[in-house]
Amino acid sequence: MDRLTAPPRVAILGFFGETTAFRDPIPQADYRWMAYYEGEGFLADITDPQKFFLPETRHFVQEMNRTGPWEPVPLLYCVSESGPQLAQTHFEHLLDKADTMLAAAGRLDAVYVSGHGSVVAERTLDTDAALLERIRARVGAGVPILETLDLHGKLTPAMLGAADMCISYQTDPHIDMAERGIEAARAMRRLLAGERPAVAYMKLPLMIATLGIVAADSPFREAVVRANAALGENGNASILPSYPWTDTPFAGFHVLISSWTGLELAERVCRDTAEFLWQRRKGFVSKSLSLASFAECAKQAGEDPSLPALCFADAADNPGGGGTGSTTDALAALLAAGVRGAA
């Protein structure tokens, strides 16, 4: 079959992690991966719940399967524990490996990257742009590239210049990862059909504590609702508060609006969202619960089915700040309080 009649071949790469510049890099041999896959093997594992995959990757593949014929081309997929920045030689090794696999993949009609936005190497501060630019150089100007991102990542002009579309999480705690994977697959279908979204981007001179967007009354939550309401089904709102622990010039509040109906809508929603965030910037304060209050809230929700389900993020020993996230104080508080119906 020729290119016009064959199912589209979509390369899949994953490059996900959250790094701090305040810990020294560790040797490549000691680097710990939550997931590391190369080549054809990993698609056979993507439906296995015992295998670690990011929910957006799983649901991207599932939605692509549901929406029509395609040929996935799995290349390199690596998801790291949060922690130290990548040693430069380690990052360049991964970049070269991805490039080699792209070169050997044959015809590609699109590329999907499951990224984060806050991976930093010793001398490459914008690793996402480095990867996207390498992909673009390999596949050419006409092949769509789409990347999904954690909202604790960042966006840069170099990333936006290399990718056709970037889609980030919209919730913290991150409970919409599956939805973003589905959205990415549907957007990929439009990209494969020849559509390209108009994009508008602004970066605010605003750096906040990472817990500043978690509270129920955080301006971030309202900004997402407002932007989505203005766009409807006509685009995507990606609002990334970024991650200060990377200690790069890219830290800040990023607003990216992608519109399928033209630049006017993208620019208007982008400007309105940025102005709203700036006017409400004093609302980005950390409002953490004590362990006792946390356990009491969980106990009430577990005992009374009429109450809504609750989602808590344990931000102690923060991984992106260099910790391991392995503390058990919250678990101990749940057990001590006799909480039922909690995971």
N, C-alpha and C positions, 0 to 999 in steps of 0.2 A: 504493500500500500504506500501511496505517496504521502507527503506531509499534510495534504488537505483532507485525506480520508482516514488516515491512521489515528487511533486514539492518542490524545496528547500525552507526551512523556514529561512528567513533572519530577524534577530532582528534589530530594528531601535532605536537608541538613539541619543539625541542631548544634547550637553553641550557646550554652546557658550557664550562668553562674552569677555570683554577687561578690565582688572583691573589695577589700579594704587596702588602701595604700599605706596603712600604718602597721602592717606586718610584713616582714621580709619574705620574699619568695622562697619556696621550697623546691628541692630538686624534682625533676620530672618524674623520677622513679617513685617518689614519695607522695605524688599528687593523688588525691582520692576522688574518684568519680562515683556519683550516684548511678550514672548510666554511661556506658561507653560501647558504641556499636559501630561496626564498619561493614558497608556493603549490603548485599542482598539478604543476609541473615536476619536483619533486625525487623523487617516487615512481618516475618513469620511469628515474631514474638509480641507484636503490638496489641494483640487481643488477649494476651496472657496477663492476668492481674498480678501474677507473681513477678513480672518483669517491670522495671521502672521506666515509665514514659511520662512526659508532661501531658496533662489532660488535653491541652490545645493540640498537641501532635496527634494523639489518638483520635480526637474528634475531627480534626482536619481530614485524616485518612478516611474515617467512617463517612463523613459528609461527601467527600469526593466519590467514594464508592456508591453512595446513594443517588447522587445527582447525574451520573452518566459514566460512559466509558472513559477510562484513563489508564495510563501505565505509570505507576509510581517507580521512581528510580532512587532507591535509598543509597545514600553515600556515607556521610560521616555524621554521627549523632553523639554528642558528649554533653553531659549535664554534671556539673561539679558541685561538691559541697561548697557552701559559702565559706569564705576565708581569705587567704593571702592572694595578692596579685600574682598573675602568671609570670614565671621566669620568661624572659624574652625569647630564649632559645626554644622553650616549650611551646610558646604561642606560634613562633615561626614554623616549628615542626608541624603543628596542627594545620596552619594555613597552607603550607606546602602540600600536606596530605590531601586536604580538601580540593586544592587546585588540581592535583594529579588525578583524583577520582573524577572530577568534572571533565577533565580532558579525555578520560577513557570512557566516559558515559555515552558517547555518540550523540545523536540528535536529541536536543532538549527543547521542549516547547515552553517551559516555565520552570522557576525555581522557588521552592518554599523553604524559608529559614525560620526555625523555631529558636528565637534568640531571647536575650534578656535586656541588654543595654547597659549593664554595669560590670562588665568584665574588663579589667585593665591589665595590661602587661607592663613590664618595667619601662620600656621606651615607646610603646604603642598605647597611647591613652584612649584612642577611639578604635577599639578592636572590631566593633561592628562595621564601621566604615571600611576598615582594611579588608574584612571578609567580603562585604558587599561589592567593593570595587574590584576585588579579584574575580568574583563571580561574573560581574558585568564585563570585564575584559575577556573572560573566557566564552561567554554565551552570546555577546554582541548586543547591539542597541535595541533590537526589536523583541527580545525575549523577556516576558514579564518576570519581575522578582518581587516577592511579597515576604515581609518579615513580621512575625508576631513578637511582642515585647512585654516584659514585666513593667508595671507602671513605676517601679523603682529604678527603671533604666532611664536612659536619656535619648534625645534625638539631636542630630547635628545636620548642618547643611550638606556635609559630605555623605551621610547616610541617605538623606532624601534625594540627593543627586544620583545615587546609584540604584536605589530601589524605586519601584513603581508605586508601592503602597506599604505603609507600616500601620499595624493595628496593635494597640496595647490593652492590657487588662483595664477594667474600669472600677474595680472594687478592691478594698483593703479592709479586712483580710481578703485574699484572692479567692473568691467563690464563683467567679465567672470565667475560669480558664476554659472550660468546655465550650461555653457559648462563643468565646473569641475564636476557638478553633473552627467551629461551625461557620461563623461569620467569615473567617479567612478563606474557607473552602468556597463559599458562595461568591466572595469577591474574586477568587482565583478563576472561577468559571467565567466571570465577566471579563477579566483580563485576557483569558484565553480566547474569548469571542471578539477581542479587539478593542474593548472599552478601556479607557484610562481615566482615573478620577482626577479632578482638579484639586490641588492641595494648597492650603494656607497654613503658615507656621509662624509662631511667635515664641520667643523665650523671654520670660520675665526675670528681672534681676532680684530673684526671691529664692532663698534657700531656707528650708524649714526642717525641723526635727522630723524624723521618719514617722513618729507616732502622731504627728499633727493632722493626719488625714483620717485617722481611725474612728474618732468620736462620731456618734450618731448625728451631731449637729455641725459637723465639719463643713466649711464652705466647699470643700472638694466634692462632697457628695451632691450638694445642690448644683454645683457647676456641671457635673456630669449629667444630671437630670435635665437641666436647662438646655445643654448642647444637644442631647439626644432628642428632646422635644422639638427643637428648631430644625433638626435634620430629618426627622422621621425615618423613612426607609431609603433616604436619598444619600446616605453617606455614613461616615464613621467619625466619632470624636475620641481622640487619644490624648489624654491629659496626664502628663508624667511629672510628678514632683521631683523626680530624679533621686540620687542617692549621694549624700555629702561625703560618705566615707571613701569614695573613690578619689577625692582630693584632686579633681581636674577642673579645667576652665569650663567644662560642659555642665557643671552643677547649676541647677536653677529649676524653674518651673516651665515645662515645655507644653505648648498647646499646638496640636496638629489636627486640622479638620480636613477630611477628604470628602469631596462631594462628587456624585455621579451626574449632577445636573448643571455643573458649571462653576466657574471661579467666584462669581458674585456671592453665591450662597456660602461657599467655603470661607471667603474673606470676612463676610459679615458675622458668621458664627464664631470664627476665630477671634476677631476683634472683641465681640461682645463677651466671650468667655474670658479672655485675658483681662478685660477691664473689670469684670465681676470678681475675678480672683484677686486682682490688685486692690480693689476697694475693700475686700473682705479679708485682707491678709492678716489682720490682727486676730482673726479667729482660728489661725493654725497653731494651736497650743496643744501640748500633750495633756491628755486627761485619762490617766491610767487608773484602774481599779486596784484597791488593795486585794491581797490574797483572800482575806476574809469576805470582802464584798463580792468578789468573783465567785467564791464557793457558794455563798448564800443565793446569788442570782441563779447559778446553775442548779442548785437544790430546788428552788421554787419552780423553775421551768421543768425539771424532771418529774416533779410530783403533781403538777397541775397541767393536764393535757390541753386545757383551754388557752394557756399562755403560748406565745410564739416561740419557735425554736431560736436559740441564741448561738452565735458564733463568736468565740473568743480567740484572740491572738496573744500568745505568750511571748512578749517582747523582751523578756529578761535574757541575759547572755546572748545578746543579738548577734546572729551569725555574720551579717554583713559588717558589723563592727569588729570582727575578728574572733568572736566566740564560736562555740560549736553548736549552740542551741540544744545542748543535751541536759540541761538542768531539769530536775524532777519536782521542784517546789510546788508548781501548779497541780501536778498529779497528786502529790501528797495532800494538798489542801482539799481536793475533791474526795479523796478516800477518807480523810479525817472527818469531813462533814457528812459522810454517808450519801453522797450524791448518786442518784440512780438515773439510768437512761442517758448517759453521757458517753461520747466517744472521744 
